[in-house]
Amino acid sequence: MPQRIFITGATGLLGAAIAADLARRREVRALSRNEQGDAAIAALGATPVRGDLQSIEAEQLGGYDAVIHCAGFTKPWGTRRQFWMTNVEGTSRLLDAARRAGVQRFIHMGTEAVVFRGQHLWRIDEDYPYPRATPFLYSETKAAAERAVLAANAPGFHTISLRPCFVWGPGELATPPALDSRVRTGRFMWLDGGCARTSTTHIANLIHAVNLALERGRCGAAYFIADDGDTSLREFLTSLLATRGLSPPQKSMSGTLARGLAAFVELGWRAAGRRSEPPLTRFAACLLSRDCTVRTDRAKRELGYAPVISREEGLKQLLQARLD
């Protein structure tokens, strides 16, 4: 059982939740880029290690049994260099440092976006192929990173990629910040009435999967992690927003129109050389208007995964926490 664990991305929402859980039972160190990161990591019960993915060295990982790689460039807008340097080059450098340090297990935090090019995804499993091309830099670079992780699997250096879908839960995970802001300012609009189906992953279920992957699983494999069953975006987001005392507006736009408009907006944004995030991106328009549901059979069979909390119970807990 791995007892000494090194985590990247522990100042992000997912990494922080995972680090806090593991630090209760294991020795955890986490990569930090500045003093603010040091303080946030220490508050989780972990020990900060100053550095970044572009400069990580084997010496910083020496003596650790496992690496959990949660860091990544996840912003909705950025340059190819920003996405590639963090998601691909950063992952490759971390893999190399971990291998040279004698780390035995490497768990990569992946995403269903690795197979997304804007199409519907209906109850897909891990055999669903990577696309030959995708218009989304996030999807492209996360897929390249995952492929590198799985290809690096070797005797004595076991690699696994977990693919959670639409992670949610207590605190800041209750609603995506962009969604919260858009609803509060009246700028939110459903696409196709919010009828797209989606899988979701409560953070407690993801943490459970991480703990399982530290000891089990087929090395060199990817695993979808999700709550049982799927739901419509409208049903889930309405319930999720209600736990924050918010109610989304009823207005809606055609998904086809939104995707076309987003492409036009992005083209103008890049032509003008603007660095700020545009008001609508193709990635967001596709996510909100395409079905995205996954199967977790492999995780249940090979990791022994089963959700520790249902979507209904998670929503009930969030609502109760607000009322308390």
C-alpha distance (Angstrom), angle and dihedral (degrees) to the residues before:
residue distance angle dihedral
M1 . . .
P2 3.84 . .
Q3 3.79 109.1 .
R4 3.81 102.5 171.4
I5 3.78 112.9 57.8
F6 3.80 133.4 -179.4
I7 3.82 118.0 -156.3
T8 3.79 131.9 -167.6
G9 3.78 121.7 -160.5
A10 3.81 94.1 31.2
T11 3.81 90.8 143.3
G12 3.82 89.3 62.0
L13 3.79 124.0 82.3
L14 3.81 98.0 -103.3
G15 3.79 96.5 39.0
A16 3.80 92.5 46.8
A17 3.80 93.0 53.0
I18 3.82 91.7 47.9
A19 3.81 93.3 45.9
A20 3.82 92.8 49.1
D21 3.80 91.5 51.7
L22 3.81 95.7 46.8
A23 3.81 93.5 44.1
R24 3.80 89.6 64.9
R25 3.80 90.9 67.8
R26 3.79 108.2 14.7
E27 3.78 141.6 42.2
V28 3.80 106.4 -95.2
R29 3.78 130.3 -172.5
A30 3.79 121.5 -177.0
L31 3.77 134.9 -163.9
S32 3.80 114.6 -109.3
R33 3.80 129.9 -175.6
N34 3.82 100.2 -164.4
E35 3.80 147.4 1.7
Q36 3.79 92.0 -82.1
G37 3.79 89.1 55.6
D38 3.80 90.6 47.7
A39 3.80 91.0 56.2
A40 3.82 93.8 45.7
I41 3.81 92.4 49.9
A42 3.81 93.5 46.1
A43 3.82 88.7 52.2
L44 3.81 88.0 58.5
G45 3.80 90.8 57.2
A46 3.81 93.8 -106.0
T47 3.80 131.6 116.0
P48 3.82 116.6 -112.1
V49 3.81 120.5 -131.6
R50 3.79 113.9 -163.0
G51 3.80 115.6 -128.6
D52 3.80 144.2 73.7
L53 3.78 139.8 -115.4
Q54 3.79 92.6 -95.1
S55 3.79 93.1 57.7
I56 3.81 105.2 29.5
E57 3.81 113.0 136.8
A58 3.80 133.0 -162.7
E59 3.80 90.0 -114.5
Q60 3.81 90.1 66.2
L61 3.81 90.4 57.2
G62 3.79 98.1 42.3
G63 3.81 114.5 131.8
Y64 3.80 95.1 16.2
D65 3.79 121.8 126.1
A66 3.81 99.2 -156.4
V67 3.78 142.6 16.5
I68 3.80 121.7 -150.3
H69 3.79 109.1 -163.1
C70 3.81 111.2 -156.4
A71 3.81 99.5 145.9
G72 3.77 119.4 108.2
F73 3.78 145.9 134.0
T74 3.80 100.6 -93.1
K75 3.79 102.4 158.7
P76 3.80 115.7 129.2
W77 3.80 92.0 -123.6
G78 3.79 134.5 34.9
T79 3.78 146.2 115.2
R80 3.81 125.2 -74.2
R81 3.79 88.4 -111.5
Q82 3.81 92.7 54.6
F83 3.80 93.3 50.6
W84 3.82 94.8 41.2
M85 3.82 97.9 45.2
T86 3.81 93.9 52.0
N87 3.78 104.5 31.6
V88 3.80 100.2 36.4
E89 3.80 110.4 17.7
G90 3.81 92.5 36.4
T91 3.79 92.2 50.5
S92 3.81 92.2 47.0
R93 3.78 92.0 50.9
L94 3.81 91.6 48.1
L95 3.82 90.8 49.3
D96 3.79 91.0 52.0
A97 3.81 93.4 47.2
A98 3.82 91.9 47.7
R99 3.80 92.6 49.3
R100 3.81 92.9 48.8
A101 3.81 90.7 46.6
G102 3.80 91.9 56.6
V103 3.80 95.5 -113.1
Q104 3.80 108.1 167.6
R105 3.81 102.3 -156.7
F106 3.80 132.4 34.8
I107 3.82 119.5 -171.0
H108 3.79 116.5 -169.1
M109 3.79 122.4 -159.6
G110 3.77 103.3 -133.5
T111 3.79 133.7 169.9
E112 3.78 141.8 -140.8
A113 3.82 85.4 -111.7
V114 3.83 89.2 82.1
V115 3.82 88.5 81.9
F116 3.82 96.9 36.2
R117 3.79 123.1 110.4
G118 3.82 96.7 153.8
Q119 3.81 99.4 -72.2
H120 3.79 131.4 122.1
L121 3.82 113.1 -90.6
W122 3.80 111.8 -154.3
R123 3.81 117.7 -169.9
I124 3.78 92.4 -41.6
D125 3.80 124.1 179.2
E126 3.79 132.3 -155.3
D127 3.81 92.5 -81.2
Y128 3.81 89.6 69.0
P129 3.83 103.6 113.8
Y130 3.77 128.7 -115.9
P131 3.83 108.3 -108.3
R132 3.80 119.0 -106.1
A133 3.81 87.0 -127.1
T134 3.79 138.9 0.2
P135 3.82 131.2 -170.4
F136 3.81 91.3 -139.1
L137 3.81 119.5 90.5
Y138 3.79 91.5 -158.3
S139 3.81 92.3 54.9
E140 3.80 93.4 43.6
T141 3.79 96.0 49.4
K142 3.80 96.7 40.9
A143 3.81 89.0 51.4
A144 3.81 91.2 50.1
A145 3.81 90.0 49.1
E146 3.80 93.3 48.7
R147 3.79 92.1 48.5
A148 3.81 89.6 52.6
V149 3.80 91.2 49.7
L150 3.79 94.9 49.9
A151 3.82 92.8 43.4
A152 3.81 89.8 53.0
N153 3.81 92.1 63.5
A154 3.80 110.5 120.9
P155 3.81 140.4 148.4
G156 3.80 106.8 -61.3
F157 3.81 92.3 11.7
H158 3.80 110.1 73.6
T159 3.80 119.7 -173.4
I160 3.81 131.0 -166.9
S161 3.80 133.0 173.7
L162 3.81 121.3 -150.5
R163 3.79 117.8 -157.5
P164 3.81 111.5 -160.5
C165 3.81 118.2 -177.2
F166 3.82 124.2 -139.9
V167 3.81 97.3 -18.6
W168 3.81 114.8 -146.7
G169 3.79 139.7 161.9
P170 3.81 144.5 115.5
G171 3.79 126.2 -11.6
E172 3.78 118.5 3.8
L173 3.80 89.8 -4.3
A174 3.81 89.5 67.7
T175 3.81 90.8 91.4
P176 3.81 132.4 -1.1
P177 3.85 106.9 -98.2
A178 3.81 92.9 -124.6
L179 3.81 91.4 52.1
D180 3.80 92.6 47.7
S181 3.80 91.3 50.8
R182 3.80 94.5 46.5
V183 3.80 92.9 50.4
R184 3.80 93.0 47.1
T185 3.81 92.0 50.4
G186 3.79 95.4 42.3
R187 3.82 94.0 -114.4
F188 3.81 96.6 116.7
M189 3.79 120.4 109.8
W190 3.82 131.4 174.2
L191 3.77 119.3 -123.4
D192 3.80 113.5 -136.3
G193 3.80 87.4 -8.5
G194 3.81 92.0 -63.4
C195 3.80 91.7 -75.2
A196 3.82 95.8 138.8
R197 3.81 112.9 117.6
T198 3.79 119.7 -127.7
S199 3.78 142.6 -178.8
T200 3.81 117.5 -133.7
T201 3.82 135.5 -161.7
H202 3.80 122.2 -149.5
I203 3.80 109.7 -144.2
A204 3.82 90.6 -121.5
N205 3.80 89.4 58.7
L206 3.80 91.3 49.2
I207 3.81 91.5 49.6
H208 3.80 88.9 50.2
A209 3.81 89.9 52.3
V210 3.82 91.5 49.7
N211 3.79 91.1 53.1
L212 3.80 90.1 49.9
A213 3.81 92.3 47.9
L214 3.79 90.8 54.6
E215 3.80 88.2 68.1
R216 3.80 108.8 15.8
G217 3.76 143.5 36.3
R218 3.77 138.1 81.7
C219 3.77 108.1 -69.0
G220 3.78 115.0 -122.4
A221 3.82 91.3 28.0
A222 3.81 136.4 117.7
Y223 3.81 123.7 -137.0
F224 3.79 131.0 -161.3
I225 3.81 110.6 -138.7
A226 3.81 119.4 -162.5
D227 3.78 146.4 141.7
D228 3.79 114.5 -93.0
G229 3.80 114.7 -85.0
D230 3.78 128.9 3.0
T231 3.79 134.9 -101.4
S232 3.78 140.6 -164.2
L233 3.78 117.8 -93.1
R234 3.80 89.9 -122.7
E235 3.80 94.3 53.0
F236 3.79 95.0 44.3
L237 3.81 99.5 41.5
T238 3.80 92.2 45.1
S239 3.82 90.1 53.2
L240 3.80 92.0 43.5
L241 3.79 93.4 49.8
A242 3.81 90.1 48.1
T243 3.81 88.9 62.9
R244 3.81 86.1 61.9
G245 3.78 93.3 46.6
L246 3.81 91.6 -106.5
S247 3.79 131.6 128.0
P248 3.82 121.4 -161.7
P249 3.81 119.6 -131.3
Q250 3.79 120.1 -107.0
K251 3.81 97.6 -125.9
S252 3.78 117.0 117.4
M253 3.80 140.6 -174.5
S254 3.78 131.8 -155.8
G255 3.79 111.7 -95.0
T256 3.80 90.4 -138.0
L257 3.80 90.8 54.5
A258 3.81 92.4 45.4
R259 3.81 93.1 51.2
G260 3.80 91.7 49.4
L261 3.80 92.2 46.2
A262 3.81 91.3 48.8
A263 3.81 91.5 53.7
F264 3.81 90.0 51.0
V265 3.83 92.3 47.7
E266 3.81 92.8 48.8
L267 3.80 91.6 49.6
G268 3.79 91.3 52.9
W269 3.80 92.3 44.2
R270 3.80 93.7 54.1
A271 3.82 93.1 41.9
A272 3.80 88.4 55.8
G273 3.81 91.0 47.9
R274 3.79 92.1 -125.3
R275 3.81 116.3 166.8
S276 3.78 98.3 -166.8
E277 3.79 119.8 95.6
P278 3.82 112.8 -91.2
P279 3.81 117.6 -122.5
L280 3.82 90.5 -111.0
T281 3.81 130.1 23.7
R282 3.81 130.3 -168.0
F283 3.80 90.4 -122.9
A284 3.81 92.9 55.3
A285 3.80 92.7 43.0
C286 3.80 91.3 52.1
L287 3.81 94.4 44.6
L288 3.80 91.4 52.8
S289 3.79 95.4 46.6
R290 3.82 103.9 38.1
D291 3.79 130.0 76.0
C292 3.80 113.2 -115.2
T293 3.81 114.9 -178.7
V294 3.80 127.5 151.3
R295 3.79 140.1 -167.2
T296 3.81 121.7 -124.9
D297 3.81 97.7 -165.8
R298 3.81 93.2 117.7
A299 3.81 93.1 50.7
K300 3.80 90.7 48.3
R301 3.79 92.2 47.6
E302 3.80 101.7 40.8
L303 3.82 104.3 25.1
G304 3.79 97.1 33.3
Y305 3.81 87.2 -122.4
A306 3.79 122.3 171.1
P307 3.81 124.6 157.5
V308 3.79 112.6 -96.2
I309 3.80 91.1 -158.0
S310 3.80 131.9 30.1
R311 3.79 124.2 -130.7
E312 3.80 89.4 -114.2
E313 3.80 93.9 51.6
G314 3.80 91.9 45.4
L315 3.79 91.5 53.5
K316 3.79 90.7 46.1
Q317 3.82 90.7 53.1
L318 3.81 92.4 49.4
L319 3.79 91.6 50.1
Q320 3.80 92.2 47.1
A321 3.80 91.1 49.6
R322 3.83 90.1 55.5
L323 3.80 92.2 47.9
D324 3.81 91.8 48.5
